[in-house]
Structure formats: structure tokens, C-alpha cells
């Protein structure tokens, strides 16, 4: 294989890894935000019940 093919393959692999990591980070962040939202609602309800 010529050098150009190796470079293309390396760029393709790097692009695939970046996309996969971005998707994983996005899904984890989304899950985290949902958990924080649930905790915030629970605490908000608890404060209103105390009053």
C-alpha cells in the first residue's frame, strides 16, 4: 500500500474514535443531567413539605 493509503486509514480510524467518544460523552452527560434534575425536583418538594 502506498503511504497515502496508510494516512487515509489513520485519519479514518481517528475520526471514528472521535465520533465514538463524543457520542459516549453526550449520552453520559444526558444521563447525568437527568439524574440531577430528579434530585433537584425531590429536594424542591421536600422544602415545600417542610413549610
ModelCIF file with pLDDT and N, C-alpha, C, O atoms, coordinates in Angstrom:
data_MODEL
#
_entry.id   MODEL 
#
_entity.id                         1 
_entity.type                       polymer 
_entity.pdbx_number_of_molecules   1 
#
_entity_poly.entity_id                      1 
_entity_poly.type                           'polypeptide(L)' 
_entity_poly.nstd_linkage                   no 
_entity_poly.nstd_monomer                   no 
_entity_poly.pdbx_seq_one_letter_code       
;(UNK)(UNK)(UNK)(UNK)(UNK)(UNK)(UNK)(UNK)(UNK)(UNK)(UNK)(UNK)(UNK)(UNK)(UNK)(UNK)
(UNK)(UNK)(UNK)(UNK)(UNK)(UNK)(UNK)(UNK)(UNK)(UNK)(UNK)(UNK)(UNK)(UNK)(UNK)(UNK)
(UNK)(UNK)(UNK)(UNK)(UNK)(UNK)(UNK)(UNK)(UNK)(UNK)(UNK)(UNK)(UNK)(UNK)(UNK)(UNK)
(UNK)(UNK)(UNK)
;
_entity_poly.pdbx_seq_one_letter_code_can   XXXXXXXXXXXXXXXXXXXXXXXXXXXXXXXXXXXXXXXXXXXXXXXXXXX 
_entity_poly.pdbx_strand_id                 A 
#
loop_
_entity_poly_seq.entity_id 
_entity_poly_seq.num 
_entity_poly_seq.mon_id 
_entity_poly_seq.hetero 
1 1  UNK n 
1 2  UNK n 
1 3  UNK n 
1 4  UNK n 
1 5  UNK n 
1 6  UNK n 
1 7  UNK n 
1 8  UNK n 
1 9  UNK n 
1 10 UNK n 
1 11 UNK n 
1 12 UNK n 
1 13 UNK n 
1 14 UNK n 
1 15 UNK n 
1 16 UNK n 
1 17 UNK n 
1 18 UNK n 
1 19 UNK n 
1 20 UNK n 
1 21 UNK n 
1 22 UNK n 
1 23 UNK n 
1 24 UNK n 
1 25 UNK n 
1 26 UNK n 
1 27 UNK n 
1 28 UNK n 
1 29 UNK n 
1 30 UNK n 
1 31 UNK n 
1 32 UNK n 
1 33 UNK n 
1 34 UNK n 
1 35 UNK n 
1 36 UNK n 
1 37 UNK n 
1 38 UNK n 
1 39 UNK n 
1 40 UNK n 
1 41 UNK n 
1 42 UNK n 
1 43 UNK n 
1 44 UNK n 
1 45 UNK n 
1 46 UNK n 
1 47 UNK n 
1 48 UNK n 
1 49 UNK n 
1 50 UNK n 
1 51 UNK n 
#
_struct_asym.id          A 
_struct_asym.entity_id   1 
#
loop_
_ma_qa_metric.id 
_ma_qa_metric.mode 
_ma_qa_metric.name 
_ma_qa_metric.software_group_id 
_ma_qa_metric.type 
1 global pLDDT . pLDDT 
2 local  pLDDT . pLDDT 
#
_ma_qa_metric_global.metric_id      1 
_ma_qa_metric_global.metric_value   91.06 
_ma_qa_metric_global.model_id       1 
_ma_qa_metric_global.ordinal_id     1 
#
loop_
_ma_qa_metric_local.label_asym_id 
_ma_qa_metric_local.label_comp_id 
_ma_qa_metric_local.label_seq_id 
_ma_qa_metric_local.metric_id 
_ma_qa_metric_local.metric_value 
_ma_qa_metric_local.model_id 
_ma_qa_metric_local.ordinal_id 
A UNK 1  2 80.00 1 1  
A UNK 2  2 94.00 1 2  
A UNK 3  2 96.00 1 3  
A UNK 4  2 97.00 1 4  
A UNK 5  2 96.00 1 5  
A UNK 6  2 97.00 1 6  
A UNK 7  2 97.00 1 7  
A UNK 8  2 98.00 1 8  
A UNK 9  2 98.00 1 9  
A UNK 10 2 98.00 1 10 
A UNK 11 2 98.00 1 11 
A UNK 12 2 98.00 1 12 
A UNK 13 2 98.00 1 13 
A UNK 14 2 98.00 1 14 
A UNK 15 2 98.00 1 15 
A UNK 16 2 98.00 1 16 
A UNK 17 2 98.00 1 17 
A UNK 18 2 98.00 1 18 
A UNK 19 2 98.00 1 19 
A UNK 20 2 98.00 1 20 
A UNK 21 2 98.00 1 21 
A UNK 22 2 98.00 1 22 
A UNK 23 2 98.00 1 23 
A UNK 24 2 97.00 1 24 
A UNK 25 2 97.00 1 25 
A UNK 26 2 96.00 1 26 
A UNK 27 2 95.00 1 27 
A UNK 28 2 96.00 1 28 
A UNK 29 2 95.00 1 29 
A UNK 30 2 93.00 1 30 
A UNK 31 2 93.00 1 31 
A UNK 32 2 93.00 1 32 
A UNK 33 2 91.00 1 33 
A UNK 34 2 91.00 1 34 
A UNK 35 2 92.00 1 35 
A UNK 36 2 92.00 1 36 
A UNK 37 2 91.00 1 37 
A UNK 38 2 89.00 1 38 
A UNK 39 2 89.00 1 39 
A UNK 40 2 88.00 1 40 
A UNK 41 2 85.00 1 41 
A UNK 42 2 86.00 1 42 
A UNK 43 2 84.00 1 43 
A UNK 44 2 82.00 1 44 
A UNK 45 2 79.00 1 45 
A UNK 46 2 76.00 1 46 
A UNK 47 2 75.00 1 47 
A UNK 48 2 74.00 1 48 
A UNK 49 2 72.00 1 49 
A UNK 50 2 66.00 1 50 
A UNK 51 2 62.00 1 51 
#
loop_
_atom_site.group_PDB 
_atom_site.id 
_atom_site.type_symbol 
_atom_site.label_atom_id 
_atom_site.label_alt_id 
_atom_site.label_comp_id 
_atom_site.label_asym_id 
_atom_site.label_entity_id 
_atom_site.label_seq_id 
_atom_site.pdbx_PDB_ins_code 
_atom_site.Cartn_x 
_atom_site.Cartn_y 
_atom_site.Cartn_z 
_atom_site.occupancy 
_atom_site.B_iso_or_equiv 
_atom_site.pdbx_formal_charge 
_atom_site.auth_seq_id 
_atom_site.auth_comp_id 
_atom_site.auth_asym_id 
_atom_site.auth_atom_id 
_atom_site.pdbx_PDB_model_num 
ATOM 1   N N  . UNK A 1 1  ? 0.857   -1.193 0.000  1.00 80.00 ? 1  UNK A N  1 
ATOM 2   C CA . UNK A 1 1  ? 0.000   0.000  0.000  1.00 80.00 ? 1  UNK A CA 1 
ATOM 3   C C  . UNK A 1 1  ? 0.889   1.238  0.000  1.00 80.00 ? 1  UNK A C  1 
ATOM 4   O O  . UNK A 1 1  ? 1.905   1.288  0.694  1.00 80.00 ? 1  UNK A O  1 
ATOM 5   N N  . UNK A 1 2  ? 0.503   2.213  -0.771 1.00 94.00 ? 2  UNK A N  1 
ATOM 6   C CA . UNK A 1 2  ? 1.274   3.461  -0.753 1.00 94.00 ? 2  UNK A CA 1 
ATOM 7   C C  . UNK A 1 2  ? 1.050   4.229  0.557  1.00 94.00 ? 2  UNK A C  1 
ATOM 8   O O  . UNK A 1 2  ? 0.108   3.963  1.303  1.00 94.00 ? 2  UNK A O  1 
ATOM 9   N N  . UNK A 1 3  ? 1.917   5.157  0.803  1.00 96.00 ? 3  UNK A N  1 
ATOM 10  C CA . UNK A 1 3  ? 1.859   5.965  2.032  1.00 96.00 ? 3  UNK A CA 1 
ATOM 11  C C  . UNK A 1 3  ? 0.517   6.672  2.162  1.00 96.00 ? 3  UNK A C  1 
ATOM 12  O O  . UNK A 1 3  ? -0.012  6.799  3.267  1.00 96.00 ? 3  UNK A O  1 
ATOM 13  N N  . UNK A 1 4  ? -0.032  7.127  1.057  1.00 97.00 ? 4  UNK A N  1 
ATOM 14  C CA . UNK A 1 4  ? -1.297  7.859  1.081  1.00 97.00 ? 4  UNK A CA 1 
ATOM 15  C C  . UNK A 1 4  ? -2.432  6.988  1.654  1.00 97.00 ? 4  UNK A C  1 
ATOM 16  O O  . UNK A 1 4  ? -3.302  7.491  2.366  1.00 97.00 ? 4  UNK A O  1 
ATOM 17  N N  . UNK A 1 5  ? -2.416  5.714  1.347  1.00 96.00 ? 5  UNK A N  1 
ATOM 18  C CA . UNK A 1 5  ? -3.453  4.809  1.867  1.00 96.00 ? 5  UNK A CA 1 
ATOM 19  C C  . UNK A 1 5  ? -3.331  4.653  3.391  1.00 96.00 ? 5  UNK A C  1 
ATOM 20  O O  . UNK A 1 5  ? -4.341  4.611  4.094  1.00 96.00 ? 5  UNK A O  1 
ATOM 21  N N  . UNK A 1 6  ? -2.099  4.567  3.895  1.00 97.00 ? 6  UNK A N  1 
ATOM 22  C CA . UNK A 1 6  ? -1.893  4.479  5.342  1.00 97.00 ? 6  UNK A CA 1 
ATOM 23  C C  . UNK A 1 6  ? -2.395  5.737  6.046  1.00 97.00 ? 6  UNK A C  1 
ATOM 24  O O  . UNK A 1 6  ? -3.023  5.670  7.102  1.00 97.00 ? 6  UNK A O  1 
ATOM 25  N N  . UNK A 1 7  ? -2.106  6.874  5.441  1.00 97.00 ? 7  UNK A N  1 
ATOM 26  C CA . UNK A 1 7  ? -2.547  8.143  6.032  1.00 97.00 ? 7  UNK A CA 1 
ATOM 27  C C  . UNK A 1 7  ? -4.065  8.210  6.046  1.00 97.00 ? 7  UNK A C  1 
ATOM 28  O O  . UNK A 1 7  ? -4.658  8.617  7.045  1.00 97.00 ? 7  UNK A O  1 
ATOM 29  N N  . UNK A 1 8  ? -4.693  7.821  4.961  1.00 98.00 ? 8  UNK A N  1 
ATOM 30  C CA . UNK A 1 8  ? -6.158  7.818  4.880  1.00 98.00 ? 8  UNK A CA 1 
ATOM 31  C C  . UNK A 1 8  ? -6.750  6.871  5.931  1.00 98.00 ? 8  UNK A C  1 
ATOM 32  O O  . UNK A 1 8  ? -7.729  7.210  6.596  1.00 98.00 ? 8  UNK A O  1 
ATOM 33  N N  . UNK A 1 9  ? -6.156  5.694  6.074  1.00 98.00 ? 9  UNK A N  1 
ATOM 34  C CA . UNK A 1 9  ? -6.652  4.735  7.073  1.00 98.00 ? 9  UNK A CA 1 
ATOM 35  C C  . UNK A 1 9  ? -6.489  5.296  8.490  1.00 98.00 ? 9  UNK A C  1 
ATOM 36  O O  . UNK A 1 9  ? -7.381  5.147  9.325  1.00 98.00 ? 9  UNK A O  1 
ATOM 37  N N  . UNK A 1 10 ? -5.367  5.929  8.754  1.00 98.00 ? 10 UNK A N  1 
ATOM 38  C CA . UNK A 1 10 ? -5.141  6.501  10.084 1.00 98.00 ? 10 UNK A CA 1 
ATOM 39  C C  . UNK A 1 10 ? -6.141  7.610  10.379 1.00 98.00 ? 10 UNK A C  1 
ATOM 40  O O  . UNK A 1 10 ? -6.663  7.696  11.490 1.00 98.00 ? 10 UNK A O  1 
ATOM 41  N N  . UNK A 1 11 ? -6.406  8.449  9.401  1.00 98.00 ? 11 UNK A N  1 
ATOM 42  C CA . UNK A 1 11 ? -7.385  9.523  9.603  1.00 98.00 ? 11 UNK A CA 1 
ATOM 43  C C  . UNK A 1 11 ? -8.789  8.955  9.800  1.00 98.00 ? 11 UNK A C  1 
ATOM 44  O O  . UNK A 1 11 ? -9.560  9.469  10.610 1.00 98.00 ? 11 UNK A O  1 
ATOM 45  N N  . UNK A 1 12 ? -9.116  7.914  9.074  1.00 98.00 ? 12 UNK A N  1 
ATOM 46  C CA . UNK A 1 12 ? -10.438 7.286  9.213  1.00 98.00 ? 12 UNK A CA 1 
ATOM 47  C C  . UNK A 1 12 ? -10.624 6.700  10.609 1.00 98.00 ? 12 UNK A C  1 
ATOM 48  O O  . UNK A 1 12 ? -11.679 6.860  11.223 1.00 98.00 ? 12 UNK A O  1 
ATOM 49  N N  . UNK A 1 13 ? -9.601  6.025  11.101 1.00 98.00 ? 13 UNK A N  1 
ATOM 50  C CA . UNK A 1 13 ? -9.669  5.446  12.450 1.00 98.00 ? 13 UNK A CA 1 
ATOM 51  C C  . UNK A 1 13 ? -9.777  6.554  13.491 1.00 98.00 ? 13 UNK A C  1 
ATOM 52  O O  . UNK A 1 13 ? -10.577 6.459  14.421 1.00 98.00 ? 13 UNK A O  1 
ATOM 53  N N  . UNK A 1 14 ? -8.982  7.594  13.339 1.00 98.00 ? 14 UNK A N  1 
ATOM 54  C CA . UNK A 1 14 ? -9.021  8.703  14.302 1.00 98.00 ? 14 UNK A CA 1 
ATOM 55  C C  . UNK A 1 14 ? -10.404 9.361  14.299 1.00 98.00 ? 14 UNK A C  1 
ATOM 56  O O  . UNK A 1 14 ? -10.938 9.682  15.361 1.00 98.00 ? 14 UNK A O  1 
ATOM 57  N N  . UNK A 1 15 ? -10.973 9.559  13.137 1.00 98.00 ? 15 UNK A N  1 
ATOM 58  C CA . UNK A 1 15 ? -12.305 10.165 13.035 1.00 98.00 ? 15 UNK A CA 1 
ATOM 59  C C  . UNK A 1 15 ? -13.349 9.280  13.715 1.00 98.00 ? 15 UNK A C  1 
ATOM 60  O O  . UNK A 1 15 ? -14.214 9.775  14.437 1.00 98.00 ? 15 UNK A O  1 
ATOM 61  N N  . UNK A 1 16 ? -13.262 7.974  13.482 1.00 98.00 ? 16 UNK A N  1 
ATOM 62  C CA . UNK A 1 16 ? -14.224 7.049  14.095 1.00 98.00 ? 16 UNK A CA 1 
ATOM 63  C C  . UNK A 1 16 ? -14.108 7.073  15.618 1.00 98.00 ? 16 UNK A C  1 
ATOM 64  O O  . UNK A 1 16 ? -15.121 7.046  16.317 1.00 98.00 ? 16 UNK A O  1 
ATOM 65  N N  . UNK A 1 17 ? -12.887 7.122  16.131 1.00 98.00 ? 17 UNK A N  1 
ATOM 66  C CA . UNK A 1 17 ? -12.679 7.162  17.587 1.00 98.00 ? 17 UNK A CA 1 
ATOM 67  C C  . UNK A 1 17 ? -13.236 8.462  18.166 1.00 98.00 ? 17 UNK A C  1 
ATOM 68  O O  . UNK A 1 17 ? -13.873 8.450  19.220 1.00 98.00 ? 17 UNK A O  1 
ATOM 69  N N  . UNK A 1 18 ? -12.999 9.574  17.486 1.00 98.00 ? 18 UNK A N  1 
ATOM 70  C CA . UNK A 1 18 ? -13.505 10.868 17.973 1.00 98.00 ? 18 UNK A CA 1 
ATOM 71  C C  . UNK A 1 18 ? -15.031 10.870 18.002 1.00 98.00 ? 18 UNK A C  1 
ATOM 72  O O  . UNK A 1 18 ? -15.633 11.340 18.968 1.00 98.00 ? 18 UNK A O  1 
ATOM 73  N N  . UNK A 1 19 ? -15.648 10.354 16.966 1.00 98.00 ? 19 UNK A N  1 
ATOM 74  C CA . UNK A 1 19 ? -17.116 10.302 16.931 1.00 98.00 ? 19 UNK A CA 1 
ATOM 75  C C  . UNK A 1 19 ? -17.648 9.399  18.052 1.00 98.00 ? 19 UNK A C  1 
ATOM 76  O O  . UNK A 1 19 ? -18.621 9.748  18.720 1.00 98.00 ? 19 UNK A O  1 
ATOM 77  N N  . UNK A 1 20 ? -17.015 8.247  18.257 1.00 98.00 ? 20 UNK A N  1 
ATOM 78  C CA . UNK A 1 20 ? -17.464 7.328  19.307 1.00 98.00 ? 20 UNK A CA 1 
ATOM 79  C C  . UNK A 1 20 ? -17.325 7.964  20.690 1.00 98.00 ? 20 UNK A C  1 
ATOM 80  O O  . UNK A 1 20 ? -18.233 7.859  21.514 1.00 98.00 ? 20 UNK A O  1 
ATOM 81  N N  . UNK A 1 21 ? -16.208 8.613  20.943 1.00 98.00 ? 21 UNK A N  1 
ATOM 82  C CA . UNK A 1 21 ? -16.004 9.259  22.243 1.00 98.00 ? 21 UNK A CA 1 
ATOM 83  C C  . UNK A 1 21 ? -16.990 10.409 22.453 1.00 98.00 ? 21 UNK A C  1 
ATOM 84  O O  . UNK A 1 21 ? -17.499 10.602 23.558 1.00 98.00 ? 21 UNK A O  1 
ATOM 85  N N  . UNK A 1 22 ? -17.253 11.158 21.408 1.00 98.00 ? 22 UNK A N  1 
ATOM 86  C CA . UNK A 1 22 ? -18.216 12.256 21.513 1.00 98.00 ? 22 UNK A CA 1 
ATOM 87  C C  . UNK A 1 22 ? -19.608 11.725 21.843 1.00 98.00 ? 22 UNK A C  1 
ATOM 88  O O  . UNK A 1 22 ? -20.309 12.287 22.684 1.00 98.00 ? 22 UNK A O  1 
ATOM 89  N N  . UNK A 1 23 ? -20.001 10.648 21.181 1.00 98.00 ? 23 UNK A N  1 
ATOM 90  C CA . UNK A 1 23 ? -21.321 10.065 21.444 1.00 98.00 ? 23 UNK A CA 1 
ATOM 91  C C  . UNK A 1 23 ? -21.412 9.539  22.875 1.00 98.00 ? 23 UNK A C  1 
ATOM 92  O O  . UNK A 1 23 ? -22.421 9.745  23.550 1.00 98.00 ? 23 UNK A O  1 
ATOM 93  N N  . UNK A 1 24 ? -20.367 8.865  23.334 1.00 97.00 ? 24 UNK A N  1 
ATOM 94  C CA . UNK A 1 24 ? -20.374 8.353  24.710 1.00 97.00 ? 24 UNK A CA 1 
ATOM 95  C C  . UNK A 1 24 ? -20.460 9.500  25.715 1.00 97.00 ? 24 UNK A C  1 
ATOM 96  O O  . UNK A 1 24 ? -21.224 9.430  26.678 1.00 97.00 ? 24 UNK A O  1 
ATOM 97  N N  . UNK A 1 25 ? -19.687 10.540 25.493 1.00 97.00 ? 25 UNK A N  1 
ATOM 98  C CA . UNK A 1 25 ? -19.709 11.699 26.399 1.00 97.00 ? 25 UNK A CA 1 
ATOM 99  C C  . UNK A 1 25 ? -21.082 12.347 26.401 1.00 97.00 ? 25 UNK A C  1 
ATOM 100 O O  . UNK A 1 25 ? -21.586 12.727 27.459 1.00 97.00 ? 25 UNK A O  1 
ATOM 101 N N  . UNK A 1 26 ? -21.693 12.479 25.235 1.00 96.00 ? 26 UNK A N  1 
ATOM 102 C CA . UNK A 1 26 ? -23.012 13.097 25.130 1.00 96.00 ? 26 UNK A CA 1 
ATOM 103 C C  . UNK A 1 26 ? -24.054 12.276 25.894 1.00 96.00 ? 26 UNK A C  1 
ATOM 104 O O  . UNK A 1 26 ? -24.867 12.833 26.632 1.00 96.00 ? 26 UNK A O  1 
ATOM 105 N N  . UNK A 1 27 ? -24.029 10.943 25.714 1.00 95.00 ? 27 UNK A N  1 
ATOM 106 C CA . UNK A 1 27 ? -25.002 10.090 26.409 1.00 95.00 ? 27 UNK A CA 1 
ATOM 107 C C  . UNK A 1 27 ? -24.787 10.123 27.919 1.00 95.00 ? 27 UNK A C  1 
ATOM 108 O O  . UNK A 1 27 ? -25.755 10.172 28.678 1.00 95.00 ? 27 UNK A O  1 
ATOM 109 N N  . UNK A 1 28 ? -23.536 10.097 28.362 1.00 96.00 ? 28 UNK A N  1 
ATOM 110 C CA . UNK A 1 28 ? -23.270 10.162 29.805 1.00 96.00 ? 28 UNK A CA 1 
ATOM 111 C C  . UNK A 1 28 ? -23.703 11.504 30.383 1.00 96.00 ? 28 UNK A C  1 
ATOM 112 O O  . UNK A 1 28 ? -24.264 11.554 31.478 1.00 96.00 ? 28 UNK A O  1 
ATOM 113 N N  . UNK A 1 29 ? -23.453 12.576 29.668 1.00 95.00 ? 29 UNK A N  1 
ATOM 114 C CA . UNK A 1 29 ? -23.868 13.896 30.125 1.00 95.00 ? 29 UNK A CA 1 
ATOM 115 C C  . UNK A 1 29 ? -25.379 14.007 30.205 1.00 95.00 ? 29 UNK A C  1 
ATOM 116 O O  . UNK A 1 29 ? -25.925 14.613 31.127 1.00 95.00 ? 29 UNK A O  1 
ATOM 117 N N  . UNK A 1 30 ? -26.037 13.423 29.239 1.00 93.00 ? 30 UNK A N  1 
ATOM 118 C CA . UNK A 1 30 ? -27.503 13.446 29.224 1.00 93.00 ? 30 UNK A CA 1 
ATOM 119 C C  . UNK A 1 30 ? -28.065 12.683 30.422 1.00 93.00 ? 30 UNK A C  1 
ATOM 120 O O  . UNK A 1 30 ? -29.001 13.137 31.079 1.00 93.00 ? 30 UNK A O  1 
ATOM 121 N N  . UNK A 1 31 ? -27.480 11.518 30.695 1.00 93.00 ? 31 UNK A N  1 
ATOM 122 C CA . UNK A 1 31 ? -27.912 10.728 31.851 1.00 93.00 ? 31 UNK A CA 1 
ATOM 123 C C  . UNK A 1 31 ? -27.665 11.491 33.144 1.00 93.00 ? 31 UNK A C  1 
ATOM 124 O O  . UNK A 1 31 ? -28.515 11.509 34.035 1.00 93.00 ? 31 UNK A O  1 
ATOM 125 N N  . UNK A 1 32 ? -26.499 12.121 33.244 1.00 93.00 ? 32 UNK A N  1 
ATOM 126 C CA . UNK A 1 32 ? -26.160 12.888 34.446 1.00 93.00 ? 32 UNK A CA 1 
ATOM 127 C C  . UNK A 1 32 ? -27.134 14.043 34.649 1.00 93.00 ? 32 UNK A C  1 
ATOM 128 O O  . UNK A 1 32 ? -27.591 14.277 35.768 1.00 93.00 ? 32 UNK A O  1 
ATOM 129 N N  . UNK A 1 33 ? -27.456 14.763 33.585 1.00 91.00 ? 33 UNK A N  1 
ATOM 130 C CA . UNK A 1 33 ? -28.399 15.888 33.703 1.00 91.00 ? 33 UNK A CA 1 
ATOM 131 C C  . UNK A 1 33 ? -29.768 15.409 34.160 1.00 91.00 ? 33 UNK A C  1 
ATOM 132 O O  . UNK A 1 33 ? -30.431 16.085 34.946 1.00 91.00 ? 33 UNK A O  1 
ATOM 133 N N  . UNK A 1 34 ? -30.196 14.248 33.673 1.00 91.00 ? 34 UNK A N  1 
ATOM 134 C CA . UNK A 1 34 ? -31.491 13.707 34.113 1.00 91.00 ? 34 UNK A CA 1 
ATOM 135 C C  . UNK A 1 34 ? -31.463 13.364 35.600 1.00 91.00 ? 34 UNK A C  1 
ATOM 136 O O  . UNK A 1 34 ? -32.428 13.625 36.318 1.00 91.00 ? 34 UNK A O  1 
ATOM 137 N N  . UNK A 1 35 ? -30.358 12.781 36.060 1.00 92.00 ? 35 UNK A N  1 
ATOM 138 C CA . UNK A 1 35 ? -30.242 12.444 37.478 1.00 92.00 ? 35 UNK A CA 1 
ATOM 139 C C  . UNK A 1 35 ? -30.261 13.699 38.335 1.00 92.00 ? 35 UNK A C  1 
ATOM 140 O O  . UNK A 1 35 ? -30.916 13.729 39.377 1.00 92.00 ? 35 UNK A O  1 
ATOM 141 N N  . UNK A 1 36 ? -29.552 14.730 37.909 1.00 92.00 ? 36 UNK A N  1 
ATOM 142 C CA . UNK A 1 36 ? -29.520 15.987 38.658 1.00 92.00 ? 36 UNK A CA 1 
ATOM 143 C C  . UNK A 1 36 ? -30.909 16.605 38.691 1.00 92.00 ? 36 UNK A C  1 
ATOM 144 O O  . UNK A 1 36 ? -31.320 17.153 39.713 1.00 92.00 ? 36 UNK A O  1 
ATOM 145 N N  . UNK A 1 37 ? -31.628 16.522 37.591 1.00 91.00 ? 37 UNK A N  1 
ATOM 146 C CA . UNK A 1 37 ? -32.975 17.079 37.536 1.00 91.00 ? 37 UNK A CA 1 
ATOM 147 C C  . UNK A 1 37 ? -33.897 16.370 38.524 1.00 91.00 ? 37 UNK A C  1 
ATOM 148 O O  . UNK A 1 37 ? -34.694 17.022 39.199 1.00 91.00 ? 37 UNK A O  1 
ATOM 149 N N  . UNK A 1 38 ? -33.801 15.055 38.618 1.00 89.00 ? 38 UNK A N  1 
ATOM 150 C CA . UNK A 1 38 ? -34.635 14.284 39.546 1.00 89.00 ? 38 UNK A CA 1 
ATOM 151 C C  . UNK A 1 38 ? -34.305 14.669 40.991 1.00 89.00 ? 38 UNK A C  1 
ATOM 152 O O  . UNK A 1 38 ? -35.213 14.853 41.802 1.00 89.00 ? 38 UNK A O  1 
ATOM 153 N N  . UNK A 1 39 ? -33.026 14.793 41.316 1.00 89.00 ? 39 UNK A N  1 
ATOM 154 C CA . UNK A 1 39 ? -32.621 15.166 42.672 1.00 89.00 ? 39 UNK A CA 1 
ATOM 155 C C  . UNK A 1 39 ? -33.121 16.575 43.001 1.00 89.00 ? 39 UNK A C  1 
ATOM 156 O O  . UNK A 1 39 ? -33.603 16.824 44.106 1.00 89.00 ? 39 UNK A O  1 
ATOM 157 N N  . UNK A 1 40 ? -33.004 17.491 42.040 1.00 88.00 ? 40 UNK A N  1 
ATOM 158 C CA . UNK A 1 40 ? -33.455 18.863 42.269 1.00 88.00 ? 40 UNK A CA 1 
ATOM 159 C C  . UNK A 1 40 ? -34.966 18.906 42.531 1.00 88.00 ? 40 UNK A C  1 
ATOM 160 O O  . UNK A 1 40 ? -35.419 19.640 43.409 1.00 88.00 ? 40 UNK A O  1 
ATOM 161 N N  . UNK A 1 41 ? -35.732 18.139 41.787 1.00 85.00 ? 41 UNK A N  1 
ATOM 162 C CA . UNK A 1 41 ? -37.187 18.111 41.996 1.00 85.00 ? 41 UNK A CA 1 
ATOM 163 C C  . UNK A 1 41 ? -37.518 17.529 43.364 1.00 85.00 ? 41 UNK A C  1 
ATOM 164 O O  . UNK A 1 41 ? -38.405 18.024 44.059 1.00 85.00 ? 41 UNK A O  1 
ATOM 165 N N  . UNK A 1 42 ? -36.804 16.479 43.745 1.00 86.00 ? 42 UNK A N  1 
ATOM 166 C CA . UNK A 1 42 ? -37.047 15.852 45.051 1.00 86.00 ? 42 UNK A CA 1 
ATOM 167 C C  . UNK A 1 42 ? -36.748 16.829 46.180 1.00 86.00 ? 42 UNK A C  1 
ATOM 168 O O  . UNK A 1 42 ? -37.526 16.943 47.127 1.00 86.00 ? 42 UNK A O  1 
ATOM 169 N N  . UNK A 1 43 ? -35.633 17.530 46.083 1.00 84.00 ? 43 UNK A N  1 
ATOM 170 C CA . UNK A 1 43 ? -35.277 18.499 47.121 1.00 84.00 ? 43 UNK A CA 1 
ATOM 171 C C  . UNK A 1 43 ? -36.265 19.661 47.148 1.00 84.00 ? 43 UNK A C  1 
ATOM 172 O O  . UNK A 1 43 ? -36.599 20.176 48.215 1.00 84.00 ? 43 UNK A O  1 
ATOM 173 N N  . UNK A 1 44 ? -36.722 20.065 45.986 1.00 82.00 ? 44 UNK A N  1 
ATOM 174 C CA . UNK A 1 44 ? -37.681 21.167 45.913 1.00 82.00 ? 44 UNK A CA 1 
ATOM 175 C C  . UNK A 1 44 ? -38.985 20.770 46.607 1.00 82.00 ? 44 UNK A C  1 
ATOM 176 O O  . UNK A 1 44 ? -39.556 21.560 47.359 1.00 82.00 ? 44 UNK A O  1 
ATOM 177 N N  . UNK A 1 45 ? -39.452 19.551 46.354 1.00 79.00 ? 45 UNK A N  1 
ATOM 178 C CA . UNK A 1 45 ? -40.676 19.064 47.007 1.00 79.00 ? 45 UNK A CA 1 
ATOM 179 C C  . UNK A 1 45 ? -40.480 18.974 48.525 1.00 79.00 ? 45 UNK A C  1 
ATOM 180 O O  . UNK A 1 45 ? -41.364 19.341 49.300 1.00 79.00 ? 45 UNK A O  1 
ATOM 181 N N  . UNK A 1 46 ? -39.314 18.482 48.932 1.00 76.00 ? 46 UNK A N  1 
ATOM 182 C CA . UNK A 1 46 ? -39.058 18.327 50.360 1.00 76.00 ? 46 UNK A CA 1 
ATOM 183 C C  . UNK A 1 46 ? -39.079 19.686 51.065 1.00 76.00 ? 46 UNK A C  1 
ATOM 184 O O  . UNK A 1 46 ? -39.578 19.788 52.186 1.00 76.00 ? 46 UNK A O  1 
ATOM 185 N N  . UNK A 1 47 ? -38.558 20.706 50.441 1.00 75.00 ? 47 UNK A N  1 
ATOM 186 C CA . UNK A 1 47 ? -38.560 22.049 51.047 1.00 75.00 ? 47 UNK A CA 1 
ATOM 187 C C  . UNK A 1 47 ? -39.982 22.562 51.192 1.00 75.00 ? 47 UNK A C  1 
ATOM 188 O O  . UNK A 1 47 ? -40.319 23.175 52.205 1.00 75.00 ? 47 UNK A O  1 
ATOM 189 N N  . UNK A 1 48 ? -40.824 22.316 50.188 1.00 74.00 ? 48 UNK A N  1 
ATOM 190 C CA . UNK A 1 48 ? -42.203 22.800 50.263 1.00 74.00 ? 48 UNK A CA 1 
ATOM 191 C C  . UNK A 1 48 ? -43.008 22.048 51.311 1.00 74.00 ? 48 UNK A C  1 
ATOM 192 O O  . UNK A 1 48 ? -43.902 22.621 51.933 1.00 74.00 ? 48 UNK A O  1 
ATOM 193 N N  . UNK A 1 49 ? -42.701 20.768 51.515 1.00 72.00 ? 49 UNK A N  1 
ATOM 194 C CA . UNK A 1 49 ? -43.435 19.989 52.509 1.00 72.00 ? 49 UNK A CA 1 
ATOM 195 C C  . UNK A 1 49 ? -43.068 20.416 53.930 1.00 72.00 ? 49 UNK A C  1 
ATOM 196 O O  . UNK A 1 49 ? -43.894 20.310 54.837 1.00 72.00 ? 49 UNK A O  1 
ATOM 197 N N  . UNK A 1 50 ? -41.856 20.892 54.133 1.00 66.00 ? 50 UNK A N  1 
ATOM 198 C CA . UNK A 1 50 ? -41.402 21.322 55.463 1.00 66.00 ? 50 UNK A CA 1 
ATOM 199 C C  . UNK A 1 50 ? -42.107 22.595 55.867 1.00 66.00 ? 50 UNK A C  1 
ATOM 200 O O  . UNK A 1 50 ? -42.411 22.783 57.044 1.00 66.00 ? 50 UNK A O  1 
ATOM 201 N N  . UNK A 1 51 ? -42.370 23.462 54.931 1.00 62.00 ? 51 UNK A N  1 
ATOM 202 C CA . UNK A 1 51 ? -43.003 24.753 55.242 1.00 62.00 ? 51 UNK A CA 1 
ATOM 203 C C  . UNK A 1 51 ? -44.394 24.629 55.700 1.00 62.00 ? 51 UNK A C  1 
ATOM 204 O O  . UNK A 1 51 ? -45.039 25.635 55.994 1.00 62.00 ? 51 UNK A O  1 
#
